[in-house]
Amino acid sequence: MPAGRLDLAIALLGHAVTAAVAIAASLAILGARGAGQGARIVTFDPDRSVIAFIEALPEEIGEAALRDRIAGFHDAILAETAAFARANDLVLLDSAAVLTGAEDVTERILDRVLAR
């Protein structure tokens, strides 16, 4: 795959993961507990998740397979961040939005995503 297309795919995936985490955080806040009452705030690093995804890709992958993997990764991130937040009574924020003081749960979620 040409480097330009891979760079574009990586950039788009990064934006999609950031959006997915933002959506999951919003859903957690507005969920059954009523605006996140009692929920703990933690962070998730979408950039690190994209890097882990890229590192897990086979060296040789066709365009169609890459598109499928990107879509699958995106769906898995959406599902796992929302499920993790609900199961643990958490509000997930993008780590770039938090300067300090919140636990980072990126690796815990990535383990679940990459195991799919």
N, CA, C and O atoms as CSV, one atom per row, in Angstrom:
chain,resi,resn,atom,element,x,y,z
A,1,MET,N,N,0.854,-1.171,0.000
A,1,MET,CA,C,0.000,0.000,0.000
A,1,MET,C,C,0.899,1.233,0.000
A,1,MET,O,O,1.857,1.292,0.772
A,2,PRO,N,N,0.611,2.214,-0.847
A,2,PRO,CA,C,1.415,3.430,-0.886
A,2,PRO,C,C,1.399,4.140,0.466
A,2,PRO,O,O,0.388,4.156,1.168
A,3,ALA,N,N,2.546,4.726,0.812
A,3,ALA,CA,C,2.687,5.388,2.116
A,3,ALA,C,C,1.653,6.492,2.311
A,3,ALA,O,O,1.151,6.663,3.422
A,4,GLY,N,N,1.324,7.236,1.275
A,4,GLY,CA,C,0.347,8.323,1.388
A,4,GLY,C,C,-1.023,7.824,1.811
A,4,GLY,O,O,-1.695,8.462,2.620
A,5,ARG,N,N,-1.438,6.696,1.274
A,5,ARG,CA,C,-2.743,6.135,1.636
A,5,ARG,C,C,-2.740,5.624,3.067
A,5,ARG,O,O,-3.726,5.775,3.789
A,6,LEU,N,N,-1.634,5.019,3.474
A,6,LEU,CA,C,-1.543,4.527,4.850
A,6,LEU,C,C,-1.562,5.700,5.821
A,6,LEU,O,O,-2.219,5.629,6.860
A,7,ASP,N,N,-0.857,6.771,5.500
A,7,ASP,CA,C,-0.869,7.963,6.354
A,7,ASP,C,C,-2.277,8.527,6.480
A,7,ASP,O,O,-2.692,8.927,7.568
A,8,LEU,N,N,-3.007,8.560,5.383
A,8,LEU,CA,C,-4.378,9.051,5.404
A,8,LEU,C,C,-5.257,8.141,6.250
A,8,LEU,O,O,-6.067,8.620,7.045
A,9,ALA,N,N,-5.103,6.838,6.084
A,9,ALA,CA,C,-5.887,5.884,6.871
A,9,ALA,C,C,-5.603,6.045,8.352
A,9,ALA,O,O,-6.521,5.995,9.170
A,10,ILE,N,N,-4.334,6.238,8.706
A,10,ILE,CA,C,-3.951,6.419,10.104
A,10,ILE,C,C,-4.560,7.700,10.664
A,10,ILE,O,O,-5.083,7.704,11.778
A,11,ALA,N,N,-4.494,8.776,9.904
A,11,ALA,CA,C,-5.068,10.049,10.361
A,11,ALA,C,C,-6.576,9.930,10.555
A,11,ALA,O,O,-7.112,10.390,11.562
A,12,LEU,N,N,-7.248,9.325,9.608
A,12,LEU,CA,C,-8.695,9.159,9.724
A,12,LEU,C,C,-9.056,8.271,10.905
A,12,LEU,O,O,-10.016,8.544,11.625
A,13,LEU,N,N,-8.291,7.218,11.099
A,13,LEU,CA,C,-8.551,6.330,12.228
A,13,LEU,C,C,-8.352,7.067,13.551
A,13,LEU,O,O,-9.120,6.873,14.493
A,14,GLY,N,N,-7.338,7.897,13.622
A,14,GLY,CA,C,-7.104,8.677,14.840
A,14,GLY,C,C,-8.282,9.566,15.171
A,14,GLY,O,O,-8.690,9.659,16.329
A,15,HIS,N,N,-8.830,10.219,14.160
A,15,HIS,CA,C,-10.002,11.078,14.383
A,15,HIS,C,C,-11.214,10.252,14.776
A,15,HIS,O,O,-11.985,10.653,15.648
A,16,ALA,N,N,-11.384,9.110,14.142
A,16,ALA,CA,C,-12.530,8.260,14.460
A,16,ALA,C,C,-12.453,7.733,15.885
A,16,ALA,O,O,-13.467,7.671,16.579
A,17,VAL,N,N,-11.260,7.352,16.325
A,17,VAL,CA,C,-11.102,6.855,17.691
A,17,VAL,C,C,-11.356,7.969,18.690
A,17,VAL,O,O,-12.005,7.743,19.712
A,18,THR,N,N,-10.861,9.157,18.417
A,18,THR,CA,C,-11.122,10.297,19.302
A,18,THR,C,C,-12.616,10.556,19.414
A,18,THR,O,O,-13.135,10.782,20.507
A,19,ALA,N,N,-13.300,10.521,18.287
A,19,ALA,CA,C,-14.758,10.723,18.310
A,19,ALA,C,C,-15.452,9.609,19.086
A,19,ALA,O,O,-16.394,9.863,19.838
A,20,ALA,N,N,-14.990,8.388,18.904
A,20,ALA,CA,C,-15.601,7.260,19.610
A,20,ALA,C,C,-15.456,7.402,21.114
A,20,ALA,O,O,-16.398,7.139,21.861
A,21,VAL,N,N,-14.277,7.817,21.557
A,21,VAL,CA,C,-14.060,7.996,23.001
A,21,VAL,C,C,-14.920,9.129,23.525
A,21,VAL,O,O,-15.475,9.030,24.619
A,22,ALA,N,N,-15.039,10.201,22.761
A,22,ALA,CA,C,-15.889,11.314,23.192
A,22,ALA,C,C,-17.347,10.877,23.304
A,22,ALA,O,O,-18.044,11.253,24.247
A,23,ILE,N,N,-17.791,10.098,22.358
A,23,ILE,CA,C,-19.175,9.598,22.399
A,23,ILE,C,C,-19.371,8.679,23.599
A,23,ILE,O,O,-20.366,8.787,24.315
A,24,ALA,N,N,-18.419,7.774,23.816
A,24,ALA,CA,C,-18.534,6.858,24.958
A,24,ALA,C,C,-18.556,7.621,26.275
A,24,ALA,O,O,-19.312,7.276,27.183
A,25,ALA,N,N,-17.728,8.658,26.382
A,25,ALA,CA,C,-17.713,9.462,27.609
A,25,ALA,C,C,-19.045,10.167,27.801
A,25,ALA,O,O,-19.570,10.209,28.914
A,26,SER,N,N,-19.586,10.713,26.747
A,26,SER,CA,C,-20.877,11.397,26.839
A,26,SER,C,C,-21.975,10.434,27.256
A,26,SER,O,O,-22.810,10.757,28.101
A,27,LEU,N,N,-21.968,9.249,26.658
A,27,LEU,CA,C,-22.981,8.255,27.015
A,27,LEU,C,C,-22.834,7.815,28.474
A,27,LEU,O,O,-23.828,7.595,29.165
A,28,ALA,N,N,-21.606,7.691,28.928
A,28,ALA,CA,C,-21.388,7.306,30.325
A,28,ALA,C,C,-21.903,8.387,31.265
A,28,ALA,O,O,-22.525,8.089,32.285
A,29,ILE,N,N,-21.642,9.634,30.920
A,29,ILE,CA,C,-22.088,10.752,31.763
A,29,ILE,C,C,-23.603,10.825,31.800
A,29,ILE,O,O,-24.193,11.051,32.857
A,30,LEU,N,N,-24.225,10.636,30.662
A,30,LEU,CA,C,-25.674,10.773,30.566
A,30,LEU,C,C,-26.419,9.461,30.797
A,30,LEU,O,O,-27.636,9.394,30.625
A,31,GLY,N,N,-25.693,8.433,31.181
A,31,GLY,CA,C,-26.275,7.103,31.333
A,31,GLY,C,C,-27.224,6.965,32.502
A,31,GLY,O,O,-27.725,7.947,33.049
A,32,ALA,N,N,-27.450,5.736,32.861
A,32,ALA,CA,C,-28.461,5.375,33.853
A,32,ALA,C,C,-28.262,6.043,35.203
A,32,ALA,O,O,-29.230,6.183,35.951
A,33,ARG,N,N,-27.087,6.450,35.536
A,33,ARG,CA,C,-26.843,7.054,36.850
A,33,ARG,C,C,-27.188,8.528,36.877
A,33,ARG,O,O,-27.054,9.164,37.922
A,34,GLY,N,N,-27.625,9.087,35.774
A,34,GLY,CA,C,-28.022,10.493,35.749
A,34,GLY,C,C,-26.845,11.430,35.768
A,34,GLY,O,O,-26.441,11.907,36.828
A,35,ALA,N,N,-26.299,11.695,34.626
A,35,ALA,CA,C,-25.200,12.650,34.442
A,35,ALA,C,C,-23.954,12.261,35.212
A,35,ALA,O,O,-23.221,13.133,35.679
A,36,GLY,N,N,-23.699,10.963,35.355
A,36,GLY,CA,C,-22.435,10.506,35.911
A,36,GLY,C,C,-22.279,10.723,37.397
A,36,GLY,O,O,-21.145,10.804,37.870
A,37,GLN,N,N,-23.334,10.821,38.150
A,37,GLN,CA,C,-23.228,11.023,39.588
A,37,GLN,C,C,-22.450,9.877,40.200
A,37,GLN,O,O,-22.797,8.711,40.010
A,38,GLY,N,N,-21.412,10.202,40.925
A,38,GLY,CA,C,-20.601,9.192,41.577
A,38,GLY,C,C,-19.581,8.538,40.669
A,38,GLY,O,O,-18.744,7.778,41.156
A,39,ALA,N,N,-19.610,8.795,39.387
A,39,ALA,CA,C,-18.662,8.177,38.459
A,39,ALA,C,C,-17.286,8.801,38.635
A,39,ALA,O,O,-17.155,9.992,38.913
A,40,ARG,N,N,-16.269,7.974,38.466
A,40,ARG,CA,C,-14.883,8.408,38.560
A,40,ARG,C,C,-14.403,8.791,37.160
A,40,ARG,O,O,-14.779,8.147,36.181
A,41,ILE,N,N,-13.592,9.816,37.059
A,41,ILE,CA,C,-13.051,10.264,35.769
A,41,ILE,C,C,-11.701,9.592,35.534
A,41,ILE,O,O,-10.816,9.623,36.390
A,42,VAL,N,N,-11.563,8.984,34.357
A,42,VAL,CA,C,-10.314,8.359,33.927
A,42,VAL,C,C,-10.024,8.829,32.503
A,42,VAL,O,O,-10.869,9.450,31.859
A,43,THR,N,N,-8.824,8.524,32.023
A,43,THR,CA,C,-8.469,8.952,30.671
A,43,THR,C,C,-8.201,7.759,29.769
A,43,THR,O,O,-7.862,6.665,30.219
A,44,PHE,N,N,-8.366,8.014,28.477
A,44,PHE,CA,C,-8.067,7.063,27.412
A,44,PHE,C,C,-7.290,7.817,26.355
A,44,PHE,O,O,-7.665,8.929,25.983
A,45,ASP,N,N,-6.204,7.224,25.862
A,45,ASP,CA,C,-5.336,7.878,24.883
A,45,ASP,C,C,-5.599,7.322,23.484
A,45,ASP,O,O,-5.086,6.258,23.137
A,46,PRO,N,N,-6.399,8.036,22.669
A,46,PRO,CA,C,-6.709,7.534,21.333
A,46,PRO,C,C,-5.481,7.437,20.431
A,46,PRO,O,O,-5.413,6.548,19.583
A,47,ASP,N,N,-4.517,8.330,20.598
A,47,ASP,CA,C,-3.316,8.265,19.764
A,47,ASP,C,C,-2.541,6.978,20.047
A,47,ASP,O,O,-2.091,6.300,19.123
A,48,ARG,N,N,-2.389,6.650,21.320
A,48,ARG,CA,C,-1.689,5.428,21.684
A,48,ARG,C,C,-2.445,4.197,21.185
A,48,ARG,O,O,-1.834,3.193,20.821
A,49,SER,N,N,-3.768,4.281,21.170
A,49,SER,CA,C,-4.549,3.144,20.682
A,49,SER,C,C,-4.342,2.942,19.184
A,49,SER,O,O,-4.270,1.806,18.716
A,50,VAL,N,N,-4.248,4.025,18.439
A,50,VAL,CA,C,-4.000,3.919,16.988
A,50,VAL,C,C,-2.615,3.335,16.735
A,50,VAL,O,O,-2.445,2.506,15.841
A,51,ILE,N,N,-1.633,3.759,17.511
A,51,ILE,CA,C,-0.279,3.218,17.356
A,51,ILE,C,C,-0.269,1.718,17.638
A,51,ILE,O,O,0.356,0.953,16.904
A,52,ALA,N,N,-0.954,1.297,18.694
A,52,ALA,CA,C,-1.030,-0.135,19.018
A,52,ALA,C,C,-1.709,-0.911,17.892
A,52,ALA,O,O,-1.291,-2.016,17.546
A,53,PHE,N,N,-2.763,-0.319,17.324
A,53,PHE,CA,C,-3.465,-0.949,16.208
A,53,PHE,C,C,-2.517,-1.129,15.019
A,53,PHE,O,O,-2.457,-2.206,14.425
A,54,ILE,N,N,-1.790,-0.085,14.684
A,54,ILE,CA,C,-0.871,-0.127,13.543
A,54,ILE,C,C,0.221,-1.167,13.781
A,54,ILE,O,O,0.575,-1.923,12.876
A,55,GLU,N,N,0.750,-1.199,14.998
A,55,GLU,CA,C,1.806,-2.160,15.310
A,55,GLU,C,C,1.299,-3.600,15.238
A,55,GLU,O,O,2.080,-4.515,14.977
A,56,ALA,N,N,0.007,-3.811,15.464
A,56,ALA,CA,C,-0.570,-5.155,15.420
A,56,ALA,C,C,-0.906,-5.612,14.001
A,56,ALA,O,O,-1.210,-6.786,13.789
A,57,LEU,N,N,-0.855,-4.702,13.029
A,57,LEU,CA,C,-1.164,-5.065,11.647
A,57,LEU,C,C,-0.053,-5.927,11.054
A,57,LEU,O,O,1.121,-5.754,11.382
A,58,PRO,N,N,-0.433,-6.853,10.184
A,58,PRO,CA,C,0.604,-7.603,9.468
A,58,PRO,C,C,1.398,-6.664,8.555
A,58,PRO,O,O,0.892,-5.632,8.114
A,59,GLU,N,N,2.636,-7.037,8.284
A,59,GLU,CA,C,3.478,-6.175,7.447
A,59,GLU,C,C,2.897,-5.993,6.051
A,59,GLU,O,O,2.933,-4.894,5.499
A,60,GLU,N,N,2.374,-7.046,5.494
A,60,GLU,CA,C,1.776,-6.981,4.159
A,60,GLU,C,C,0.258,-7.096,4.321
A,60,GLU,O,O,-0.253,-8.117,4.782
A,61,ILE,N,N,-0.447,-6.041,3.938
A,61,ILE,CA,C,-1.908,-6.061,4.034
A,61,ILE,C,C,-2.470,-5.268,2.860
A,61,ILE,O,O,-2.005,-4.168,2.562
A,62,GLY,N,N,-3.451,-5.822,2.213
A,62,GLY,CA,C,-4.071,-5.155,1.077
A,62,GLY,C,C,-5.007,-4.046,1.533
A,62,GLY,O,O,-5.364,-3.950,2.707
A,63,GLU,N,N,-5.394,-3.218,0.580
A,63,GLU,CA,C,-6.276,-2.085,0.886
A,63,GLU,C,C,-7.614,-2.506,1.464
A,63,GLU,O,O,-8.082,-1.924,2.443
A,64,ALA,N,N,-8.231,-3.513,0.865
A,64,ALA,CA,C,-9.543,-3.968,1.339
A,64,ALA,C,C,-9.440,-4.536,2.750
A,64,ALA,O,O,-10.296,-4.270,3.593
A,65,ALA,N,N,-8.398,-5.315,3.006
A,65,ALA,CA,C,-8.205,-5.875,4.340
A,65,ALA,C,C,-7.942,-4.767,5.359
A,65,ALA,O,O,-8.426,-4.835,6.488
A,66,LEU,N,N,-7.178,-3.751,4.963
A,66,LEU,CA,C,-6.904,-2.625,5.859
A,66,LEU,C,C,-8.191,-1.881,6.190
A,66,LEU,O,O,-8.428,-1.530,7.347
A,67,ARG,N,N,-9.021,-1.640,5.184
A,67,ARG,CA,C,-10.309,-0.969,5.429
A,67,ARG,C,C,-11.159,-1.765,6.415
A,67,ARG,O,O,-11.770,-1.201,7.323
A,68,ASP,N,N,-11.190,-3.088,6.221
A,68,ASP,CA,C,-11.961,-3.945,7.120
A,68,ASP,C,C,-11.403,-3.903,8.539
A,68,ASP,O,O,-12.159,-3.835,9.508
A,69,ARG,N,N,-10.095,-3.943,8.654
A,69,ARG,CA,C,-9.469,-3.903,9.981
A,69,ARG,C,C,-9.727,-2.562,10.662
A,69,ARG,O,O,-9.988,-2.520,11.864
A,70,ILE,N,N,-9.658,-1.465,9.904
A,70,ILE,CA,C,-9.911,-0.142,10.478
A,70,ILE,C,C,-11.349,-0.061,10.978
A,70,ILE,O,O,-11.596,0.409,12.089
A,71,ALA,N,N,-12.280,-0.509,10.178
A,71,ALA,CA,C,-13.689,-0.487,10.583
A,71,ALA,C,C,-13.907,-1.349,11.817
A,71,ALA,O,O,-14.615,-0.947,12.740
A,72,GLY,N,N,-13.305,-2.530,11.838
A,72,GLY,CA,C,-13.438,-3.417,12.989
A,72,GLY,C,C,-12.838,-2.824,14.244
A,72,GLY,O,O,-13.409,-2.939,15.329
A,73,PHE,N,N,-11.679,-2.184,14.099
A,73,PHE,CA,C,-11.030,-1.544,15.248
A,73,PHE,C,C,-11.892,-0.406,15.771
A,73,PHE,O,O,-12.071,-0.260,16.980
A,74,HIS,N,N,-12.417,0.389,14.870
A,74,HIS,CA,C,-13.285,1.502,15.262
A,74,HIS,C,C,-14.493,0.992,16.043
A,74,HIS,O,O,-14.817,1.521,17.107
A,75,ASP,N,N,-15.154,-0.027,15.519
A,75,ASP,CA,C,-16.327,-0.597,16.193
A,75,ASP,C,C,-15.949,-1.173,17.557
A,75,ASP,O,O,-16.685,-1.014,18.531
A,76,ALA,N,N,-14.797,-1.841,17.617
A,76,ALA,CA,C,-14.353,-2.434,18.883
A,76,ALA,C,C,-14.044,-1.359,19.920
A,76,ALA,O,O,-14.377,-1.517,21.095
A,77,ILE,N,N,-13.415,-0.275,19.498
A,77,ILE,CA,C,-13.117,0.831,20.434
A,77,ILE,C,C,-14.418,1.408,20.970
A,77,ILE,O,O,-14.545,1.638,22.172
A,78,LEU,N,N,-15.380,1.644,20.094
A,78,LEU,CA,C,-16.673,2.169,20.542
A,78,LEU,C,C,-17.307,1.249,21.580
A,78,LEU,O,O,-17.726,1.699,22.647
A,79,ALA,N,N,-17.374,-0.032,21.261
A,79,ALA,CA,C,-18.030,-0.988,22.147
A,79,ALA,C,C,-17.286,-1.148,23.466
A,79,ALA,O,O,-17.908,-1.145,24.528
A,80,GLU,N,N,-15.982,-1.284,23.415
A,80,GLU,CA,C,-15.202,-1.538,24.630
A,80,GLU,C,C,-15.125,-0.320,25.546
A,80,GLU,O,O,-15.201,-0.471,26.765
A,81,THR,N,N,-14.977,0.886,24.990
A,81,THR,CA,C,-14.927,2.056,25.869
A,81,THR,C,C,-16.258,2.254,26.578
A,81,THR,O,O,-16.289,2.558,27.770
A,82,ALA,N,N,-17.356,2.083,25.852
A,82,ALA,CA,C,-18.675,2.237,26.466
A,82,ALA,C,C,-18.915,1.153,27.514
A,82,ALA,O,O,-19.387,1.452,28.611
A,83,ALA,N,N,-18.596,-0.099,27.193
A,83,ALA,CA,C,-18.803,-1.200,28.130
A,83,ALA,C,C,-17.918,-1.054,29.365
A,83,ALA,O,O,-18.363,-1.297,30.487
A,84,PHE,N,N,-16.667,-0.658,29.155
A,84,PHE,CA,C,-15.734,-0.487,30.263
A,84,PHE,C,C,-16.202,0.635,31.190
A,84,PHE,O,O,-16.153,0.497,32.412
A,85,ALA,N,N,-16.649,1.728,30.612
A,85,ALA,CA,C,-17.138,2.854,31.420
A,85,ALA,C,C,-18.360,2.445,32.234
A,85,ALA,O,O,-18.448,2.740,33.426
A,86,ARG,N,N,-19.297,1.767,31.588
A,86,ARG,CA,C,-20.514,1.327,32.297
A,86,ARG,C,C,-20.190,0.334,33.401
A,86,ARG,O,O,-20.672,0.474,34.525
A,87,ALA,N,N,-19.385,-0.655,33.093
A,87,ALA,CA,C,-19.085,-1.728,34.042
A,87,ALA,C,C,-18.317,-1.224,35.267
A,87,ALA,O,O,-18.423,-1.792,36.354
A,88,ASN,N,N,-17.552,-0.161,35.079
A,88,ASN,CA,C,-16.701,0.338,36.161
A,88,ASN,C,C,-17.148,1.686,36.711
A,88,ASN,O,O,-16.446,2.292,37.520
A,89,ASP,N,N,-18.320,2.158,36.274
A,89,ASP,CA,C,-18.857,3.445,36.714
A,89,ASP,C,C,-17.840,4.568,36.510
A,89,ASP,O,O,-17.465,5.276,37.445
A,90,LEU,N,N,-17.411,4.703,35.266
A,90,LEU,CA,C,-16.373,5.667,34.903
A,90,LEU,C,C,-16.869,6.662,33.868
A,90,LEU,O,O,-17.806,6.398,33.114
A,91,VAL,N,N,-16.222,7.792,33.856
A,91,VAL,CA,C,-16.339,8.751,32.764
A,91,VAL,C,C,-14.976,8.758,32.096
A,91,VAL,O,O,-13.974,9.087,32.733
A,92,LEU,N,N,-14.926,8.398,30.819
A,92,LEU,CA,C,-13.673,8.380,30.074
A,92,LEU,C,C,-13.505,9.694,29.331
A,92,LEU,O,O,-14.405,10.140,28.619
A,93,LEU,N,N,-12.350,10.303,29.504
A,93,LEU,CA,C,-12.011,11.519,28.773
A,93,LEU,C,C,-10.761,11.268,27.950
A,93,LEU,O,O,-9.921,10.447,28.317
A,94,ASP,N,N,-10.643,11.963,26.855
A,94,ASP,CA,C,-9.440,11.915,26.041
A,94,ASP,C,C,-8.279,12.400,26.906
A,94,ASP,O,O,-8.371,13.453,27.537
A,95,SER,N,N,-7.197,11.643,26.937
A,95,SER,CA,C,-6.066,12.000,27.791
A,95,SER,C,C,-5.489,13.373,27.440
A,95,SER,O,O,-4.891,14.022,28.298
A,96,ALA,N,N,-5.657,13.821,26.208
A,96,ALA,CA,C,-5.173,15.138,25.818
A,96,ALA,C,C,-5.953,16.263,26.500
A,96,ALA,O,O,-5.476,17.394,26.583
A,97,ALA,N,N,-7.149,15.947,26.984
A,97,ALA,CA,C,-7.987,16.965,27.621
A,97,ALA,C,C,-7.750,17.068,29.127
A,97,ALA,O,O,-8.308,17.949,29.781
A,98,VAL,N,N,-6.933,16.180,29.677
A,98,VAL,CA,C,-6.707,16.147,31.119
A,98,VAL,C,C,-5.215,16.356,31.386
A,98,VAL,O,O,-4.375,15.606,30.889
A,99,LEU,N,N,-4.903,17.375,32.168
A,99,LEU,CA,C,-3.498,17.656,32.443
A,99,LEU,C,C,-2.902,16.689,33.454
A,99,LEU,O,O,-1.788,16.200,33.261
A,100,THR,N,N,-3.625,16.410,34.521
A,100,THR,CA,C,-3.097,15.533,35.562
A,100,THR,C,C,-4.215,15.063,36.486
A,100,THR,O,O,-5.302,15.638,36.524
A,101,GLY,N,N,-3.919,14.017,37.218
A,101,GLY,CA,C,-4.820,13.594,38.281
A,101,GLY,C,C,-5.822,12.518,37.947
A,101,GLY,O,O,-6.544,12.071,38.838
A,102,ALA,N,N,-5.902,12.077,36.696
A,102,ALA,CA,C,-6.857,11.028,36.338
A,102,ALA,C,C,-6.080,9.782,35.907
A,102,ALA,O,O,-5.085,9.872,35.188
A,103,GLU,N,N,-6.549,8.631,36.355
A,103,GLU,CA,C,-5.937,7.362,35.974
A,103,GLU,C,C,-6.113,7.126,34.477
A,103,GLU,O,O,-7.173,7.406,33.917
A,104,ASP,N,N,-5.074,6.611,33.840
A,104,ASP,CA,C,-5.142,6.268,32.418
A,104,ASP,C,C,-5.514,4.795,32.302
A,104,ASP,O,O,-4.839,3.936,32.871
A,105,VAL,N,N,-6.578,4.500,31.572
A,105,VAL,CA,C,-7.051,3.115,31.415
A,105,VAL,C,C,-6.859,2.605,29.983
A,105,VAL,O,O,-7.449,1.598,29.591
A,106,THR,N,N,-6.041,3.298,29.221
A,106,THR,CA,C,-5.834,2.948,27.808
A,106,THR,C,C,-5.430,1.490,27.634
A,106,THR,O,O,-6.038,0.772,26.840
A,107,GLU,N,N,-4.420,1.046,28.359
A,107,GLU,CA,C,-3.919,-0.320,28.182
A,107,GLU,C,C,-4.978,-1.353,28.532
A,107,GLU,O,O,-5.081,-2.382,27.864
A,108,ARG,N,N,-5.756,-1.098,29.557
A,108,ARG,CA,C,-6.794,-2.057,29.951
A,108,ARG,C,C,-7.835,-2.205,28.840
A,108,ARG,O,O,-8.282,-3.314,28.549
A,109,ILE,N,N,-8.213,-1.100,28.230
A,109,ILE,CA,C,-9.201,-1.156,27.147
A,109,ILE,C,C,-8.568,-1.746,25.892
A,109,ILE,O,O,-9.187,-2.566,25.213
A,110,LEU,N,N,-7.347,-1.339,25.580
A,110,LEU,CA,C,-6.670,-1.863,24.386
A,110,LEU,C,C,-6.496,-3.371,24.456
A,110,LEU,O,O,-6.650,-4.057,23.445
A,111,ASP,N,N,-6.179,-3.892,25.623
A,111,ASP,CA,C,-6.053,-5.341,25.756
A,111,ASP,C,C,-7.347,-6.029,25.327
A,111,ASP,O,O,-7.316,-7.054,24.646
A,112,ARG,N,N,-8.468,-5.465,25.724
A,112,ARG,CA,C,-9.766,-6.048,25.380
A,112,ARG,C,C,-10.043,-5.899,23.882
A,112,ARG,O,O,-10.559,-6.821,23.251
A,113,VAL,N,N,-9.702,-4.746,23.318
A,113,VAL,CA,C,-9.951,-4.493,21.893
A,113,VAL,C,C,-9.085,-5.398,21.019
A,113,VAL,O,O,-9.583,-6.027,20.085
A,114,LEU,N,N,-7.805,-5.459,21.320
A,114,LEU,CA,C,-6.882,-6.221,20.481
A,114,LEU,C,C,-7.081,-7.728,20.639
A,114,LEU,O,O,-6.664,-8.504,19.780
A,115,ALA,N,N,-7.711,-8.136,21.725
A,115,ALA,CA,C,-7.993,-9.562,21.928
A,115,ALA,C,C,-9.170,-10.036,21.067
A,115,ALA,O,O,-9.368,-11.240,20.905
A,116,ARG,N,N,-9.946,-9.106,20.518
A,116,ARG,CA,C,-11.108,-9.491,19.685
A,116,ARG,C,C,-10.693,-10.160,18.414
A,116,ARG,O,O,-11.544,-10.541,17.610
